[in-house]
Amino acid sequence: MTTVSIRIDETLVNAARSAAKSEFRTLQGQIEFWAKVGRAALDNPDLPASFIAECLMAMNEPAEESTPFVPRSGASA
């Protein structure tokens, strides 16, 4: 993976550093995660950003730690 240096506002970097610590990510990982959430939110304006973030986190969850989806049985009348 290649890297690129960019300038980012110090306030945003400090917020990312704080969020990274609580989310157990690196600073770079946190900024990348926010960028992915933002891009997906722009591509899907009808979805809440929290839903997008949770979906992205679930996609990175190891398969052996995931819980399979079990649909509810037929609708009761």
Beta strands, then each sheet from edge to edge (+ up, - down):
end
